[in-house]
Amino acid sequence: MPDAPLLGAGEKVSLDEGAFGARFAQALVHQSVRAEQAARRRGTAATRTRGVVSGSGAKPWRQKGTGRARAGSVRAPQWTGGGSAFGPKPRSYTFKVNRKERRAALRSALSLHAQRGSLAVLDTSAFSEPQTRQARELLDGWGQAPPTLVVLGAEESTAALSFRNLQRVAVLDAASVGVSDLLGAASLVLSRPALEALSARATTQRPV
Protein backbone atom coordinates (compact mmCIF):
# COMPACT_ATOMS: atom_id res chain seq x y z
CA MET A 1 0.00 0.00 0.00
CA PRO A 2 1.44 3.43 -0.90
CA ASP A 3 2.23 5.89 1.86
CA ALA A 4 3.42 9.45 2.29
CA PRO A 5 5.28 11.31 5.05
CA LEU A 6 3.42 13.52 7.50
CA LEU A 7 5.23 16.86 7.48
CA GLY A 8 6.87 17.73 10.76
CA ALA A 9 5.85 14.49 12.48
CA GLY A 10 8.33 11.89 11.23
CA GLU A 11 5.64 9.33 10.52
CA LYS A 12 3.91 7.85 7.49
CA VAL A 13 0.30 8.15 6.34
CA SER A 14 -1.26 5.28 4.40
CA LEU A 15 -2.76 6.24 1.05
CA ASP A 16 -5.72 4.74 -0.74
CA GLU A 17 -4.49 2.06 -3.12
CA GLY A 18 -7.27 2.79 -5.60
CA ALA A 19 -6.39 6.49 -5.88
CA PHE A 20 -2.61 6.45 -5.40
CA GLY A 21 -1.57 3.07 -6.76
CA ALA A 22 -2.78 3.25 -10.34
CA ARG A 23 -0.84 2.77 -13.55
CA PHE A 24 0.05 5.96 -15.42
CA ALA A 25 -2.34 6.35 -18.37
CA GLN A 26 -0.48 8.78 -20.60
CA ALA A 27 -3.17 9.14 -23.27
CA LEU A 28 -5.92 9.93 -20.75
CA VAL A 29 -3.69 12.34 -18.86
CA HIS A 30 -2.83 14.17 -22.08
CA GLN A 31 -6.49 14.40 -23.04
CA SER A 32 -7.52 15.71 -19.61
CA VAL A 33 -4.75 18.32 -19.53
CA ARG A 34 -5.74 19.54 -22.99
CA ALA A 35 -9.37 19.79 -21.90
CA GLU A 36 -8.50 21.73 -18.73
CA GLN A 37 -6.23 24.15 -20.54
CA ALA A 38 -8.75 24.64 -23.34
CA ALA A 39 -11.50 25.39 -20.81
CA ARG A 40 -9.33 28.13 -19.31
CA ARG A 41 -9.01 29.95 -22.63
CA ARG A 42 -11.11 33.08 -22.72
CA GLY A 43 -11.93 32.77 -26.41
CA THR A 44 -12.53 36.52 -26.79
CA ALA A 45 -10.26 37.18 -29.79
CA ALA A 46 -12.19 38.94 -32.55
CA THR A 47 -11.49 40.75 -35.82
CA ARG A 48 -13.56 43.23 -37.82
CA THR A 49 -14.98 41.88 -41.05
CA ARG A 50 -15.83 43.94 -44.14
CA GLY A 51 -19.36 44.34 -42.81
CA VAL A 52 -18.12 46.01 -39.62
CA VAL A 53 -15.27 48.31 -40.67
CA SER A 54 -16.07 51.88 -41.60
CA GLY A 55 -16.05 52.94 -45.22
CA SER A 56 -18.28 53.83 -48.10
CA GLY A 57 -20.62 51.26 -49.57
CA ALA A 58 -20.30 52.75 -53.01
CA LYS A 59 -18.40 51.09 -55.81
CA PRO A 60 -15.00 52.89 -56.02
CA TRP A 61 -15.04 53.17 -59.85
CA ARG A 62 -17.01 51.82 -62.73
CA GLN A 63 -16.63 48.19 -63.70
CA LYS A 64 -15.07 48.63 -67.12
CA GLY A 65 -13.00 51.08 -69.06
CA THR A 66 -10.62 52.39 -66.41
CA GLY A 67 -7.78 49.91 -66.98
CA ARG A 68 -7.78 49.02 -63.31
CA ALA A 69 -8.87 45.82 -61.62
CA ARG A 70 -12.50 45.38 -60.73
CA ALA A 71 -13.41 46.73 -57.29
CA GLY A 72 -16.73 46.62 -55.55
CA SER A 73 -15.97 48.06 -52.11
CA VAL A 74 -13.22 49.91 -50.28
CA ARG A 75 -13.94 47.64 -47.32
CA ALA A 76 -12.74 44.50 -49.13
CA PRO A 77 -9.96 42.54 -47.33
CA GLN A 78 -7.31 43.31 -49.97
CA TRP A 79 -7.73 47.05 -49.45
CA THR A 80 -5.80 49.00 -46.85
CA GLY A 81 -8.19 49.60 -43.99
CA GLY A 82 -10.49 46.85 -45.21
CA GLY A 83 -12.04 44.13 -43.14
CA SER A 84 -10.43 40.83 -42.16
CA ALA A 85 -11.39 37.85 -44.29
CA PHE A 86 -10.94 34.84 -41.99
CA GLY A 87 -10.01 36.30 -38.63
CA PRO A 88 -10.98 34.78 -35.25
CA LYS A 89 -14.35 35.29 -33.66
CA PRO A 90 -15.40 34.79 -30.00
CA ARG A 91 -15.81 31.07 -29.35
CA SER A 92 -15.58 28.40 -26.70
CA TYR A 93 -12.63 26.00 -26.80
CA THR A 94 -14.05 23.49 -24.33
CA PHE A 95 -14.55 19.86 -25.26
CA LYS A 96 -15.92 16.96 -23.28
CA VAL A 97 -13.91 14.29 -21.48
CA ASN A 98 -15.85 11.38 -20.07
CA ARG A 99 -16.19 11.09 -16.30
CA LYS A 100 -14.36 7.76 -16.10
CA GLU A 101 -11.51 9.13 -18.19
CA ARG A 102 -11.19 12.19 -15.94
CA ARG A 103 -11.05 9.95 -12.88
CA ALA A 104 -8.42 7.73 -14.47
CA ALA A 105 -6.30 10.78 -15.36
CA LEU A 106 -6.59 12.10 -11.80
CA ARG A 107 -5.56 8.73 -10.41
CA SER A 108 -2.58 8.70 -12.74
CA ALA A 109 -1.40 12.14 -11.59
CA LEU A 110 -1.81 11.31 -7.91
CA SER A 111 -0.14 7.91 -8.30
CA LEU A 112 2.80 9.48 -10.13
CA HIS A 113 3.53 11.73 -7.14
CA ALA A 114 3.12 8.80 -4.75
CA GLN A 115 5.53 6.63 -6.76
CA ARG A 116 8.12 9.40 -7.03
CA GLY A 117 7.98 10.18 -3.31
CA SER A 118 7.04 13.78 -4.07
CA LEU A 119 3.80 13.62 -2.05
CA ALA A 120 3.41 14.60 1.59
CA VAL A 121 0.51 15.03 3.99
CA LEU A 122 0.01 18.16 6.10
CA ASP A 123 -1.68 18.38 9.50
CA THR A 124 -3.16 21.88 9.45
CA SER A 125 -4.15 21.77 13.12
CA ALA A 126 -0.61 23.00 13.85
CA PHE A 127 -1.52 26.37 12.29
CA SER A 128 -3.52 28.11 14.98
CA GLU A 129 -2.70 31.39 13.23
CA PRO A 130 -0.99 32.28 9.92
CA GLN A 131 2.72 31.47 10.19
CA THR A 132 4.70 31.75 6.96
CA ARG A 133 7.96 30.88 8.71
CA GLN A 134 6.46 27.67 10.06
CA ALA A 135 5.23 26.73 6.60
CA ARG A 136 8.68 27.37 5.11
CA GLU A 137 10.36 25.24 7.79
CA LEU A 138 8.02 22.34 7.05
CA LEU A 139 8.80 22.43 3.34
CA ASP A 140 12.53 22.87 3.92
CA GLY A 141 12.52 19.93 6.32
CA TRP A 142 10.82 17.80 3.70
CA GLY A 143 13.50 18.65 1.16
CA GLN A 144 11.53 18.25 -2.07
CA ALA A 145 12.17 20.43 -5.09
CA PRO A 146 9.84 23.29 -6.03
CA PRO A 147 7.48 24.27 -7.50
CA THR A 148 5.21 22.95 -4.78
CA LEU A 149 1.45 22.65 -4.90
CA VAL A 150 -0.37 22.80 -1.56
CA VAL A 151 -3.95 21.50 -1.71
CA LEU A 152 -6.19 22.36 1.22
CA GLY A 153 -9.80 22.05 2.24
CA ALA A 154 -12.24 24.94 2.04
CA GLU A 155 -12.14 25.53 5.81
CA GLU A 156 -8.36 25.58 6.14
CA SER A 157 -7.88 29.28 5.50
CA THR A 158 -5.25 29.72 8.22
CA ALA A 159 -2.91 27.22 6.57
CA ALA A 160 -3.64 28.78 3.17
CA LEU A 161 -2.51 32.18 4.48
CA SER A 162 0.66 30.57 5.80
CA PHE A 163 1.70 29.03 2.47
CA ARG A 164 0.43 31.48 -0.11
CA ASN A 165 3.27 34.02 0.19
CA LEU A 166 6.06 31.47 -0.22
CA GLN A 167 8.03 31.67 -3.45
CA ARG A 168 7.26 28.93 -6.00
CA VAL A 169 4.44 27.60 -3.82
CA ALA A 170 0.85 27.53 -5.10
CA VAL A 171 -2.18 26.99 -2.87
CA LEU A 172 -5.40 25.55 -4.31
CA ASP A 173 -8.68 24.29 -2.96
CA ALA A 174 -9.25 20.56 -3.25
CA ALA A 175 -12.45 21.11 -5.23
CA SER A 176 -10.74 23.16 -7.95
CA VAL A 177 -7.42 21.35 -8.42
CA GLY A 178 -7.02 19.65 -11.80
CA VAL A 179 -4.74 17.17 -13.49
CA SER A 180 -2.69 19.94 -15.11
CA ASP A 181 -2.13 21.52 -11.69
CA LEU A 182 -0.88 18.23 -10.26
CA LEU A 183 1.45 17.54 -13.18
CA GLY A 184 2.78 21.09 -13.21
CA ALA A 185 4.08 20.73 -9.64
CA ALA A 186 7.34 18.99 -8.79
CA SER A 187 6.08 18.26 -5.27
CA LEU A 188 2.61 17.94 -3.78
CA VAL A 189 1.36 18.61 -0.24
CA LEU A 190 -2.14 17.53 0.75
CA SER A 191 -3.96 18.28 3.96
CA ARG A 192 -6.00 15.46 5.46
CA PRO A 193 -9.35 16.86 4.22
CA ALA A 194 -7.85 17.45 0.77
CA LEU A 195 -6.45 13.92 0.77
CA GLU A 196 -9.91 12.50 1.45
CA ALA A 197 -11.54 14.75 -1.14
CA LEU A 198 -9.08 13.89 -3.91
CA SER A 199 -9.25 10.18 -3.05
CA ALA A 200 -13.02 10.38 -3.39
CA ARG A 201 -12.78 12.27 -6.70
CA ALA A 202 -10.32 9.75 -8.11
CA THR A 203 -12.58 6.84 -7.26
CA THR A 204 -16.32 6.36 -7.40
CA GLN A 205 -16.75 7.11 -3.70
CA ARG A 206 -18.17 10.34 -2.35
CA PRO A 207 -16.54 12.26 0.50
CA VAL A 208 -18.25 11.89 3.86
DRENROTOR-893665 format. One record per residue (C-alpha): y, z, x. Coordinates in steps of 0.25 Angstrom, whole numbers, padded with zeros to 4 digits, always signed. Last residue first. Example, Ala and Ser with C-alpha at 12.3 -4.5 7.8 and 13.67 -1.06 7.14 Angstrom:
2
-0004+0029+0055 -0018+0031+0049 
This chain:
208
+0048+0015-0073 +0049+0002-0066 +0041-0009-0073 +0028-0015-0067 +0025-0030-0065 +0027-0029-0050 +0039-0032-0041 +0049-0027-0051 +0042-0014-0052 +0041-0012-0037 +0056-0016-0036 +0059-0005-0046 +0050+0006-0040 +0056+0003-0026 +0070+0003-0031 +0067+0017-0037 +0062+0022-0024 +0073+0016-0016 +0070+0003-0009 +0074-0001+0005 +0072-0015+0010 +0073-0021+0024 +0076-0035+0029 +0083-0039+0016 +0084-0053+0011 +0070-0053+0006 +0073-0041-0004 +0086-0047-0009 +0080-0060-0011 +0069-0054-0019 +0079-0047-0028 +0085-0034-0030 +0093-0032-0043 +0084-0021-0050 +0082-0013-0037 +0097-0012-0035 +0102-0017-0022 +0108-0011-0009 +0110-0020+0003 +0110-0015+0018 +0116-0024+0029 +0127-0014+0032 +0126-0001+0024 +0136+0001+0013 +0126+0000+0002 +0116+0010+0007 +0122+0023+0003 +0129+0018-0010 +0115+0013-0015 +0109+0026-0012 +0119+0033-0021 +0117+0022-0032 +0102+0025-0033 +0102+0023-0049 +0100+0008-0049 +0088+0009-0039 +0089+0005-0025 +0086-0007-0016 +0091-0006-0001 +0091-0020+0006 +0092-0019+0021 +0097-0030+0030 +0093-0024+0039 +0082-0020+0049 +0073-0008+0046 +0075+0005+0054 +0071+0015+0043 +0080+0025+0050 +0091+0016+0050 +0090+0013+0035 +0089+0028+0032 +0101+0031+0041 +0109+0020+0035 +0107+0026+0021 +0111+0040+0026 +0124+0035+0032 +0127+0028+0019 +0126+0041+0011 +0129+0040-0004 +0126+0053-0011 +0112+0060-0014 +0105+0049-0006 +0092+0055-0002 +0087+0052-0017 +0088+0038-0013 +0074+0038-0007 +0073+0024+0000 +0060+0016+0002 +0058+0006+0014 +0054-0008+0015 +0055-0016+0028 +0041-0013+0032 +0038-0028+0032 +0027-0027+0022 +0035-0019+0012 +0047-0029+0014 +0038-0041+0011 +0032-0033-0001 +0045-0032-0007 +0049-0046-0006 +0035-0051-0010 +0035-0042-0022 +0048-0047-0026 +0043-0061-0025 +0031-0058-0034 +0040-0052-0044 +0049-0064-0045 +0037-0073-0046 +0031-0064-0057 +0044-0065-0065 +0046-0080-0063 +0057-0086-0056 +0068-0093-0064 +0079-0101-0058 +0094-0097-0056 +0104-0107-0051 +0114-0107-0062 +0124-0117-0063 +0139-0120-0062 +0141-0135-0057 +0139-0141-0044 +0145-0155-0040 +0139-0168-0044 +0151-0177-0046 +0163-0169-0042 +0177-0173-0048 +0187-0181-0042 +0198-0176-0033 +0196-0187-0023 +0188-0198-0031 +0173-0200-0029 +0170-0189-0040 +0178-0197-0051 +0191-0189-0056 +0200-0201-0053 +0192-0208-0064 +0186-0222-0067 +0187-0229-0054 +0182-0243-0050 +0183-0246-0035 +0196-0253-0031 +0200-0268-0031 +0210-0266-0042 +0204-0276-0052 +0195-0268-0060 +0193-0255-0067 +0207-0251-0068 +0213-0239-0060 +0212-0224-0060 +0204-0223-0074 +0211-0212-0081 +0205-0198-0082 +0215-0192-0073 +0212-0181-0064 +0208-0166-0064 +0193-0163-0061 +0184-0158-0072 +0177-0171-0077 +0176-0177-0063 +0168-0164-0060 +0173-0151-0054 +0163-0143-0046 +0156-0130-0049 +0149-0119-0041 +0146-0107-0050 +0131-0106-0048 +0132-0091-0044 +0120-0091-0036 +0113-0077-0037 +0102-0083-0046 +0099-0093-0035 +0097-0082-0025 +0087-0075-0034 +0079-0088-0037 +0078-0092-0023 +0073-0078-0019 +0063-0078-0030 +0058-0092-0026 +0057-0088-0011 +0049-0075-0015 +0040-0083-0024 +0037-0093-0013 +0035-0082-0002 +0025-0073-0009 +0024-0062+0000 +0011-0054-0003 +0013-0041-0011 +0012-0027-0006 +0026-0022-0010 +0026-0024-0026 +0011-0022-0029 +0008-0012-0018 +0019-0003-0023 +0025+0004-0011 +0021+0018-0005 +0033+0025+0001 +0031+0030+0016 +0037+0042+0023 +0048+0045+0033 +0058+0050+0023 +0071+0043+0027 +0067+0030+0021 +0054+0030+0014 +0045+0020+0021 +0038+0009+0014 +0024+0007+0009 +0014-0004+0006 +0000+0000+0000 
